[in-house]
């Protein structure tokens, strides 16, 4: 009898020690989001930028983000874990901790609906509402595999982040247009972006914003303008409708498809734009064709 009581006390003691000293979160929220990992990742970072006294950093992969929100005399730490369910739904497991009042929270949470819990639920709910609103702002349609033809082009080089990629493109539009118009250069297609480097950890990209043109011996030498041969490749393709600021949402659709089908790809997306963002209008009517080249192709 005494041995049984001793074992029970030992088990309870270990459980309490784990709960108060080891358990990483004070509170956990689980919710299903109607979006894929990459879109949630980017939407969470964009939403964080709208919050006062909040910061965010990506840990390891796209599916793990740590967010810190200062609330009064407390710093609430949200660890957002994104678990894919289907190609368009994910489970969010959010571990939340108050860095200064963790012990107190763990003591109260099992017995009371604390202000900490209410604030945590409100924060997660606010993000889900923001995400749902964002989902209505664009559409991505997977198209399959297509061969991109090669073309000669005039380009401007950029290095920036995914979120402001479109601003670089908007700056280059009038510059390239004026060079083409004033020098009688013949355009040979719609403008496009050729990504040369994508740092997914830091959301930074390097890319060429290009106009396909007819190659000529009389092309003018202009500062910041580069002429080059774009080498076409067989690629995964999607059509994106929406503001070009978030056209990278289609990149993640192609990444997910490649991972699901075990297709080796080059993570250097290419985007062809059929609308000029400087002209405004209903962004859902804007169209871009997005390509992710297959790897190991003979050029």
Secondary structure, DSSP 8 states (H G I E B T S, - for coil): -HHHHHHHHHHHHHHHHIIIII-S-SEEEEEEESS-HHHHHHHHHHHHTTSTTEEEEE-SSTTEEEEEEEETTEEEEEEEEEEESSSS-EEEEEEEEESSSHHHHHHHHTTS--HHHHHHHHHHHHHHHHHHHHHTTEEEEEEEEEE---EEEEEEEEEEEGGGHHHHHHHHHHHHHHHHHHHT--B-S--EEEEEEEETTTTEEEEEEEEEB---TT----TT-EEEEE---EEEEEEEEE-GGGTTHHHHHHHHHHHHTT--B-S--EEEESS-GGG-S-GGG-EEEEEEEBSS---
